[in-house]
Amino acid sequence: MSNFFIRRPIVAMVIAIITVIVGLVSMAGLPVAQFPNIVPPQIQVSTTYVGADAITVEQSVATPIEQQMSGVEGMEYMYSINANSGIMSLNVIFGTDTVPTTDQILAQMRQTQAASQLPAEVKNYGVTVEQSLSSPLGVFVLSSTNGEFDPTFLANYAYINLNDPLTRIPGIGSVSIFGAGQYAMRIWVKPDRLATLNITVPEVIQAVNAQNKVNPAGQIGGEPVPDGQVFTYTVTTTGRLTTVEEFENIVIRANPDGSIVRVKDVARVELGGQVYNIRGRFQGQNACIIAVYQLPGSNAVDTMKQARAFFEQQSKVFPSGLEYTVALDTTLAITDGMKEIVKTLFEAMALVMLVVFIFLQGWRATLIPLIAVPVSLIGTFALFPMLGFSINTLSLFGMVLAIGLVVDDAIVVVEAIESHIEEGLSPKDAAIKAMSQVSGPVVAIALILAAVFIPTVFIPGITGAMYQQFAVTMAVSVLISAFNALSLSPALGALLLRPRKETRGPLGAFFRGFNKFFDTATNGYTAICRGLIRKLAISMLLLVGLAVAAGGIGGSMPTAFIPEEDQGYLFGVVQLPRASSLQQTTAAADEIEQILLKTPGVEYVTSIIGFNLLSTVQSTYTGFFFITLEEWSKRTTPELSV
């Protein structure tokens, strides 16, 4: 094979160019993340049983759905949260090797099987089955600069103008808006008036449902019609009620004496919020919190970039006095880390090329590894889409370490060709003879290195998913490097290499001094090895001592799944005892916020105070804090260029 490429170097160059192009195109479309996708897919089934307590919700809603959901294909475990506000949230966790979309379909089918056992109120409200992530990708805040807008207006502005466009951004799986609820017509009944008139609450609800509905009335003059009919009219009637006065005039009862009992006679009607048990706060003031959640497998950096651009565009049409703030951007740590890794990648490349130049002592010989190494590294990205990989810290770390491995193949080929050129052969003949000697070792080395890394792919669970991209990246780059060593490197060697001439000037003096030092070091190392070979007992003692020392140092080091890194933000929680009120929780959160805002290094404090915000079975109010560190939040998201 090598002889073919040596005689036809253009073919080798074309293959290398195509490899680089395919790698670059693949790299441009790959998702970017901090780590591989190791989070198990989570499907959330949620609904609300209006007016029910936590026990009733558990028995009548959660239990039937859980019974049908049990045993769904790929499920690891599930848990439900039932609150006294009537909210039920069932979280179904699937295995890491499953497809989130398939998991959602399977969960939806099982939930449908339980629909017949659910109360009618729950069916009318609806059951939502969606993919879910535990933590948001980013948090945006709508606030009023002069206090002109109340929390209800801020929340509904977000619901009406921002929620739907945000969900259409590629990569955003869901959007949660925290603050005052959506606008709703609230009917506050007066128990004493109901008792006096002998009216029950179900009667009021029945009257509202009967008179607040769409009433299609058909057409006048529609086909078939007698001859002479010229016009067809569509009949429109009053549909759903929209104003407070219309709801106040709903008739509850018509008495035999001709008197009428209306809603306004037994209740107070106002346009208010749908819920009152949740509040959003920013820097200690009421605000609307908009949390965006990433769609599994999407490009986190690109998604957050588009979300930022969307808010920047929308801010141009905000009402006067309304502003937005990016309170939390979890991609800042990703982009900053990627920037450092890419920098390290180029530094490692430069360092390797410098070492190669010092040892090979010629720009022609150095140029061949300088061309072959990027081809191997960039070509590795071509397989990432097929393997479902992303550009993350582990895959890029694999690239950094692979530089030292893939450069060896090119160096072996170059040195073999140069040795035969020094014997008097022409560059082409030297390349043919050299490849007949080193082709076998190059292939053997590539297969051995691949055999070291590829078994990592078969490690099960989260650990295997975590490290397989690192291992496969190195294995693929080594295999591509071996192919380049059999095709591109000998072709370039036959074209570029010439008989070596003595280097003059300062560079020549440096090379002579380096060669003298290196020969001395090599001879000394050889002498030490020769002595240790003769004294086997000393060698074994040194080996055992090093093994014991390594084991002792390794045993004393702390263990962890992944290294701890500064992400630029913190999460905090305040949870009061049972039966605590929203006002008590807000007061406690306010004290914590004031302390945090005075803490050096803290720029933004965003909190959500509501009923059962966390995964807990305790029915009480909790406050959930997003604390953004000033050092990170002042950084702008850099453009990722790998």
Secondary structure, DSSP 8 states (H G I E B T S, - for coil): -HHHHHH-HHHHHHHHHHHHHHHHHHHHTS-B-SS-S-S--EEEEEEE-TT--HHHHIIIIIHHHHHHHTT-TTEEEEEEEE-TTSEEEEEEEE-TTS-HHHHHHHHHHHHHHTGGGS-HHHHHH--EEEEE-SS-SEEEEEEESSS-S-HHHHHHHHHHHTHHHHHTSTTEEEEEEESS--EEEEEEE-HHHHHHHT--HHHHHHHHHHHSS-----EES-SS--TT----EE-----S--SHHHHHT-EEEE-TTS-EEEHHHHEEEEEEES--SEEEEETTEE-EEEEEEE-TTS-HHHHHHHHHHHHHHHGGGS-TTEEEEEEEETHHHHHHHHHHHHHHHHHHHHHHHHHHHHHH-SHHHHHHHHHHHHHHHHHHGGGHHHHT--B-HHHHHHHHHHHHHHHHHHHHHHHHHHHHHHTT--HHHHHHHHHHHHHHHHHHHHHHHHHHHGGGGG--HHHHHHHHHHHHHHHHHHHHHHHHHHTHHHHHHHHH--------HHHHHHHHHHHHHHHHHHHHHHHHHHHHHH-HHHHHHHHHHHHHHHHHHHHHS---SS-----SEEEEEEE--TT--HHHHHHHHHHHHHHHHTSTTEEEEEEEEEET-SS-SS-SEEEEEEEEEHHHHTS-------
